[in-house]
Amino acid sequence: MTDLALLDATAQAELVRTGDASAAELVDAAIARIEKLNGEVNAVIHPLFDRARALAQSGVPQGPFSGVPIVIKDLDGTLAGAPYHAGNKALKAAKHVATTTSFLFEKLERAGFVIVGKTNTPEFGLMPTAEPQAYGPTHNPWNPAHSAGGSSGGSAAAVASGMVPVGHAGDGGGSIRIPASMCGLFGLKPTRGRVSLGPAEHEAWHGLVMRHVVTRSVRDSAAVLDVLQGYMTGDWYTTPPPARPYTDEVGAQPGKLRIGVRTSAPLGMAAVDPECVTAVDDTARLLESLGHSVVEAAPEALDDGVLLETFGTVMLASLRADMADVEDAIGRPVTPDDMEPTTWASYEAGAAIDVGSYLRALTRMQAWARRAIAWWFEGGFDMLLTPTCAEPPPVLGDLTHPETGGSRLLPFVLFTAPFNVTGQPAMSVPLASSASGLPVGIQLVGAPYREDLLIRVAAQLEQARPWADRRPPVHA
């Protein structure tokens, strides 16, 4: 049999369809890879091996991914009967177990995916690196001394190292795109409302959070989006349905597009590493060679301070609400001992936000989003090209240092967070590497609801500059 660690989810599903492999064989092989590598990577923190083997043996649902192993993040959704700790030591100490299953996970399992484990995440998804005190740091398979990103760093490391071909991820400020960039993967954040957050949630961080997966191939990402997208009962809002399946967009010609490019950080709040600038410049030339028009242009709203001010207000207020859920789970009020010092500081800062200030911040944030999105329509642009992060993957401990970590966060979120506010689809594409061999992603942002166009361009880039054969030093 072909080395399963080298196959994407679509190829693994084809083995099951043709009878060349069984679901049990795929699951057992994935478990063996996790057991081999996880001590070095620390990606999977809750093994669900018995559950996975039982499902594979009893018969998985017939769907596009029947028998394919997947990991899910220990955040951004719950799986009934499985631990849910969100990177938090209080929930870990309480051995908290979820009682409901998110629509997202129900859809994954109906599509035939077999969940083999839950992955590491920073506490409550607040950091762009997966280094929670509760479970320790996830190591980047390209260099274990470096971060795998966050907040979906555990899922990204599991996919990059070949443990599984696809990993669930969520994105409230870049948490799909940042780890995809740092681990050399493809990461597409869908449009707000494309994927339901129900039934337990209607929104997360007041609409800043969207959920999907990180993958090695564009076709896997497109096919999973076909599985996940669409209205579910009780959703407060949803997106217009796609004109056709997203898998049909892989290989479809995008036409000649007008693409703006920006390499300076919004608000000038971070220096952009020359290697990240070079990656964008090189991608711009590649896009031009593919027939697109690329010009230096970007929404002026990116340099409006309202962006960070209102984003911070929503995040801090949402953390206060999340802590109320934690108190319900552990059966008592939270204390500083229940969370990391930076999380507690954010929790206390959120207490100063009154209801009127919060609602006013939402109104200002929505007004900012309208100004930003207008660039795509009034300016006649199809996409915006930027770095995903302003720096290559940092050394572990750099972003969590108690004295200097806070000042180091902005370079890793300034290019991604604006498009959580606008709710637009955006993707990180693994087209470059640093001189030291670390992955460097580039970001492309589409107009609202245009995941189809992003997928077409991503597939075009994947064909022009294939990345499927790249393997990190730590790989199954």
N, C-alpha and C positions, 0 to 999 in steps of 0.2 A: 504493500500500500504506500502511496505517496506520503511523504512526511507531512502530517497534519498541521504541524506548527507553521508551515510555509503557505498554507491555503487560507484564503479569505472565507467568510461565512457562506457566500454564494457557492463557492467550489465545494465546501464541506457538505452543504445541503444537497448538492448534486450527487455526491457519493452515496448518500442515503437513498435518494430517489432511484438511482440505478441499481441499488443493491450491492454496491462495491464496499459499503461499510454500513454498520448498524448504528443506531443512536447510542447504544450502550458502549460501542467501541469508541465513538467520538468523545463521549463523556469520560470514560475511563482514561483515555489518552490525555484529555485536558487536566484531569485531576492529577495524573502523574507529572505533568509539566508544572503545575502549581506546586506540588510537593517538592519538586526538584529545585525550583527557582525562588520560591517565596521567602525563604530564609535570608536571601541576599537582597531581594527587592522590597519585601513587606508591602505588597499590593493588596492581597486578600486577607482581611482581618476576621471574617466570619465564614469559614468553610461550610458549605451546605452539601457536602458530598453524599451523605446517606439519602437525603431528599432527592438529589439529582439522579443517583443510581436507581432509586426506586421508580422514579418517573420514567427514566430511559428503559427500564426493564418492563414496566407495565404497558408502555405504549404511549408515545408522544402524539399530540394532535397533528393531523395532516395539514401542513401549511408550507409557506415558502422557505422556512428554516427548520424543518422537522429534524430534530436530533442534534442541532448545532448548540454547543455550549456557549454560555454568555455569563458575564459577571455584572452585578448591579451595585451601584454606589450606596454606601450606608448613609444616604441623605437623598433628598429630592424624590421621595416616594417610599412607601412601606410595603412589606411583604408579610402577610399574616403568618404568625408562627415563627418568624425569624427575628433575630436581634435588630434593634434600631437604636443606635447610640449617637449618631451625628457627630462623631469625634469628641464627645463630651464625657468626662470622667464620672459625673454624677449618674448619668443614664447607664454607663458601663457598670458602676458599682451596684446600681439597682437591678442589673441584669434585665433591663427593659426589653420586652418583646412586643412587636406590633400585633394588633388584632385585626387590622384591615389590610387589604391589598389594593394598591393604586391601579387605576384603569390602565396606566402605562405598562405595568408588569403583567396585568391580565392579558393585554394585547400581545405582549412579547411571548407569553406562554401559549396563547392560542395560535400564534404563528409557528409554533413548534420549537422555539428556543428552550433550552434546559439551563436553568440558573444553577451554577456550580458554586457560587460564593458571593459575598458582599465585600466591597473594597473600601480602602482607607480614604479619609477626607479630613480636611482641617475642621476645627471645632465650629459647627453650625455653618460651614462653608464661607467663613469670613475672610480667608486668606488665599492668595494666589499660589500657595504651596501646601502640599499635604504633609504637615508635620505636627499632628496633634500630640499633646502630652499624653493623652489617653492611650494611644496606640503606637506612638513613635513615628519617625519619618518614613515616607516612601522614597525609595532610591531610584534615580533615573537609570534605565537600562543602558543608556549610551555612556554614562559615567556615574557610577553609584555615589560619588561624592557630591553630585548635583541634584537639584530638585526636579521632580517629575511634573511640577506645576500643581495648580489647584483651581477650583476645589475638587475636580474630578481626577486628581493625580493618581489615585490607586487604580482606577479603571484604565487610565492611559498607560500606566506602567505595565499592567497585565496584558494589554493588547500589544504594546511595543515589544515586550519580551517573548511573545508567542504563546503565552499561557492560554489565551482564548483569542478568537478572531474579532470580537466586538465587545464593547463595554458600554453600559448605560452611563449617561452623564447629564448634568444639569448646569445651567449657565445663568447666573444672576448679575455678573459683571465681567464675564469672560471665561467662566469655569468649564466650558467645552473647548473653547478656542485656545486658551492659555496652555493647558496640558497637552493638547494636540500639537501645538507649536513646539513645546519643550521635548516631546517624545517622538517627533517625526511622524505624526499621524494626520489623517484628515478629520476635521471637526466642523460640522455644520450646525450652527444655532438657528433653529427655525423662527419664522415670524411668530410674534406673540399671538397665542390662541390657536396655533396650528395643532399643537399636541395638548390634550386635556390634562389638567392637573388633578382631576377628581379621583374618587368621590370625596375624599377628606378635605381637599382644598379646592377653592375656586381660583385663587391667585396666590402667588408667593412673592413677598416683597412688593406688594401692590403692582404686580404685572411685570416686574423687572426680570423674573426668572422664567426661562424656557427650558425644555428638556428634550433630549434626543440621545445620541450615542457618539462615541469615537470609534473610528474604523481604520483599517489599512487601505481600503479601496473606496473609490467614489461610488461604485455600483452597490456596495454593501450599505453605505449611508443612504442612498436613494431608496433602496428596497426596504430598509427599516422604516424610513419616513412614510412609505406607503402603508406599512403596518400600523404605525402610531397615529397618523394624522386623522383629523375628523372630529366632528361634534359628538359629545357624549351627553347623556341625559343630565340636565341641570346646569350645564356650562353657562356661565353668564354671558360669554361672547365666544365667537369662533371665527375662523377665517373662511373666505370663499374657497370652495373645493378646487383642487387642481384640475386643469383641463383634461389631463390624462395622467396615467401613473408616472411617478417620478423616475421609475426605472426606464421608461421610454425616452427620458431626456438624456440618458447616458449615451453619448455618441451622436446625439442630434446636433446639427449645426446651430450655433447661437446667432449667426449673422454678424455683421460688422457693428461692434459696440463702441460707444463713447464712454471712456473710462477716465475718471479723475484720479490723480495720485497725490498723496501727501506723505512726507517722511518726518516732518517736525511734529513734536508732541503737542497735543491740545493744550492751550494756555501757556505753552512754553515751560511746563512744569517738570520736565525731565529732559536730560540729554539723551539723544538716540544714538546707540552704539553704531559706529561706522559699518560693522558687519550686517546689522539689520537694515541700514540704509542701502547698502550694496545689494542685499537680497531683493529689496523692492525695486531698485533700479534695474536689476537683471530681469526681474519678472515683467517689468514694463516693456523692456525690449522684446522679451519673448511674446508678450501679448501683441505687440506691434507686428512681429513676424507672422503672427497668426491672422493678421488682417484687421486688428482693432485699432482705434484711435485712442491714444493715451496722452493726456495733457495734465499739466500741473494745475490742479483745482480741487477744492474741497469746500464743504459747507462752512460759512463764516461763523455759524453758531457754535462750532467746536471750540472757539476761543472765548465763549461767553461763560463767565464764572457761575452763572445760574446752574449749569450742569452739575458740577461737583457739590455745590451747596445743597441742592434739592436731593440729589442721589444719596448723600450722607444722611439727610433727615429721614428719608424713607427707610434706609437700611437700619438706622438706630431704632426708629420706632417699631420696625418689624421685629427686631431682636427682642424688644420688650415683650411683644406678643408671644414670640417663640418661648420665652422663659416662663410665661404663664402655663404653656403646654408642658414644659419640663416639670414645673411644680406639680401639676396634676399627675404626671407619670411617677414622680418619686414620693409623692404624698406629703410634701412639706415645702416651705419657702426656700428659695435658693439662697446660698451664701457665697462669699468670695471663694471659699474652698471648693465650690462645685464647678468652677470653670477657670480657664486660664486668665492671668492678670489682664491681658489686653481685652479679652472678652468681657470681663467684669467692668473694666473702664468704659467700654462701649455701652454696656447695659446701664450703668449709672448715668452716662451722658444722655441716653434715651429718655430718662426720667424727666429731663428738663423740657421736653417737647410736649407742649399742650395740644389739645385736639385742634384748636383753631390754627395754630402754627403748622400742624401736620397737613390739614386740608389746604391751607394756603400754599404750602410747598408742593402739593400734588398739582394744583392749578398752574403754578409757575413751571413745574416740570413738564406738564403737558403742552404748555405754550412754547417752551423751548423745543420740544420734540417736533412741533409743527414747523418751526423755523428751520430746523435741521433737515427734515424730510423734504421741504420745498425745493432744496437744491436738486434733487433727482428729477423733479417735474419741471420746475421753472428754468433750470439750467440745462435741461435736456440730456442728463447723464443717465447711463444705465448702471454703472457701478463706481465704487470708490475703492482704490487700492492703497493700503497702508501696511506698515509692519503689524504683526500681531502683537508683539511685545517690543518694548524699546531696548531690550537687552537679551542676549542669549540666556539659557537657563542658569540661575544663580547657584552658588554653593549652598548646600544644606546648612541651615542656621543663620544665613545672611538675613532673611526676611523675618525671622522670629527672634532675633536678638533682643533682649529686654530693653536695651538702651537705644539701639540704632535701627531696629527692624521696622518701626513705623515709618520712618523717613524713606525706606527703601521700597515701599509697596507701589508707589505711583507709576514707576516705569513699566510695570507689568499689567496695569489695568487702564491706562489712559487712552489707549487706542481701542479697547474692547467695550468698556462700560458705556460709552455714549449710545451704543446701538442696542443695549438693554433698555435704555430709556426710550428710544424711538420705537423699539419693538421690531426693527427690521431684521430680515435674515442676513446672516454674516457667516463667513467660513474662514478657517485657517487651513492653508494648503502647504504641504511639506516639500517645499522646492529648494531649500538651501541648507547649508551647514556652516558653522563657524570654523575658523582655522584649527581649532582644537577638536573638531569632529562632533560638536553638539548641534542638534537640530535647530533650525531657525525657520519659523513659519511666516508666511505672508497672509494678510487678511484682505478679503474682498467682500464688500458690503453691497447688497442689492436693494432695489426699491421694495416697498412693502409687498408681500405675497409672492415675490419672484424667486422662490427657491428653485423653480424650474430653470431659470436662466443661470443661476449660480451653479447648478449641477452640470449644465451643458458646458460652461466654461471650465469647471473643475475637471471634467472628463477630458476636455481638450488639452488642458495643461498636463494631466496625467499621461496622456498619450504622447505629448511632445517631449516630456521629461519624466519618464517613468521612475517611480520610487519603490515599487513592489519588492525589488530584490535587495533593497538596503536592509541590513540586519545590524542591530546594536551588539556590542561585545557580550552583553548578558542576554542570551536568547536560547530558547529551547532547541 
